[in-house]
């Protein structure tokens, strides 16, 4: 009964650039809709595709990352709109080389960012399967990795 199960969720916060894009696109759609209703019905050919594109794109911008650690297996799932789950990353304890506090960069190694995007949040870098993974673990995860799994820190 010495199983270790840790699970935590990190919501993704839109960066300033995406918030600006969303605000400008919604404002343009409102202006074109008012113009189409009041002045020129030809603007409906512009409004309808804008509404459809915004609906599809902006709905997929609302997601969160779920980190699951079960007896050495580490999974990161991307949950879109709290109803659709995609497995984003899977790794095994045996393949973990090290975990370092902060963002680590290495030449020639691919990176994957599974963080919330909040400035000042504690981010760790894990090298696993020849890839650098950025994530935001809980204190229990770090303690478990230090004490029982002997991963280099």
Secondary structure in CASP SS format (residue, H / E / C, confidence):
PFRMAT SS
TARGET T0000
AUTHOR 0000-0000-0000
METHOD secondary structure of the structure
MODEL  1
X C 1.00
X C 1.00
X C 1.00
X C 1.00
X E 1.00
X E 1.00
X E 1.00
X E 1.00
X E 1.00
X E 1.00
X E 1.00
X C 1.00
X C 1.00
X C 1.00
X C 1.00
X H 1.00
X H 1.00
X H 1.00
X H 1.00
X H 1.00
X H 1.00
X H 1.00
X H 1.00
X H 1.00
X H 1.00
X H 1.00
X H 1.00
X H 1.00
X H 1.00
X H 1.00
X H 1.00
X H 1.00
X H 1.00
X H 1.00
X H 1.00
X H 1.00
X H 1.00
X H 1.00
X C 1.00
X C 1.00
X H 1.00
X H 1.00
X H 1.00
X H 1.00
X H 1.00
X H 1.00
X H 1.00
X H 1.00
X H 1.00
X H 1.00
X H 1.00
X H 1.00
X H 1.00
X H 1.00
X H 1.00
X H 1.00
X H 1.00
X H 1.00
X H 1.00
X C 1.00
X C 1.00
X C 1.00
X E 1.00
X E 1.00
X E 1.00
X E 1.00
X E 1.00
X E 1.00
X E 1.00
X E 1.00
X C 1.00
X C 1.00
X E 1.00
X E 1.00
X E 1.00
X E 1.00
X E 1.00
X E 1.00
X E 1.00
X E 1.00
X C 1.00
X C 1.00
X C 1.00
X E 1.00
X E 1.00
X E 1.00
X E 1.00
X E 1.00
X E 1.00
X E 1.00
X E 1.00
X E 1.00
X H 1.00
X H 1.00
X H 1.00
X E 1.00
X E 1.00
X E 1.00
X E 1.00
X E 1.00
X E 1.00
X C 1.00
X C 1.00
X C 1.00
X C 1.00
X C 1.00
X C 1.00
X C 1.00
X C 1.00
X E 1.00
X E 1.00
X E 1.00
X E 1.00
X C 1.00
X C 1.00
X C 1.00
X C 1.00
X C 1.00
X C 1.00
X C 1.00
X C 1.00
X C 1.00
X C 1.00
X E 1.00
X E 1.00
X E 1.00
X E 1.00
X E 1.00
X C 1.00
X C 1.00
X E 1.00
X E 1.00
X E 1.00
X E 1.00
X E 1.00
X C 1.00
X C 1.00
X C 1.00
X H 1.00
X H 1.00
X H 1.00
X H 1.00
X H 1.00
X H 1.00
X H 1.00
X H 1.00
X H 1.00
X C 1.00
X C 1.00
X C 1.00
X C 1.00
X E 1.00
X C 1.00
END
